[in-house]
């Protein structure tokens, strides 16, 4: 007898919330700048389907450099401005949203400025530093803000990371999500965090050179031109599947643009 397929049933609050689903997008660089437009399209589509949509807050303390205008989604006129402010202003003007930019990095010290403690229903991390991932994990694990019916209770963490040619998108639960009984599937309520499941691999990657790029040539030598777009596409599709299907067989993927291969990460 074949075992039942393992699936994760999405937290029901996200499917039928009383308020827009709150999203913390952490990092406005290569992947983050590509991710925000995906979230804007998701918000528009969800509202058209009768869902309250999304409320996004973007965190980044960096300013736009001339180098950023090639591989990241910034223009020459935005050089010297804060990345989060540029992207959120652009989204609000084009989509009529009221999303918020926070011109500082998401860390233990800075979230003390926020009355909600930096909580959200969904966290999406698009950061370069491995240490930043572990700090985000510690922050999320320590959150006790809110209850199930409140708009800032943390449910999911979606991490997007990449090197020059490769990258990963991994969805985790903040705590176990209650699953329904099923005779067709084997429901999985707890999705491990990337820092727990792949912590050793992350620490090994930390040994690679992460020196800031001073030219477009150096930036493209460190990361391919379209690797961030690929990560944002995969992450956007995963979130869309969460809302539209309410059930996941896969919680992410690993991508290699050099050989055009993609490997799905199954639930369980």
Buried (B, 14 or more C-beta within 10 A) or exposed (E): EEEEEBBBBBBEBBBEBEEBBBBBBBBBBBBBBBBBBBBBEBBBBBBEEEBBBBBBBBBBBBBBBEBBBBBBBBEEEBBEBBBBBBBBBBBBEEBEBEBBBBBBBBBEEBBEEBEBBBBBBBBBBBBBEBEBBBBBBEBBBEBEBBEEEBBBBBBBBBBBBBBBEBBBBBBBBBEEBEBEEEEEBEBBEBBEBBBEBBBEEBEEBEEEEEEEBEEBEEBBEBBBEEBBBBBBBBBBBBBBBBBBEBBBBBBBBBBBBEEEEEEEBBBE
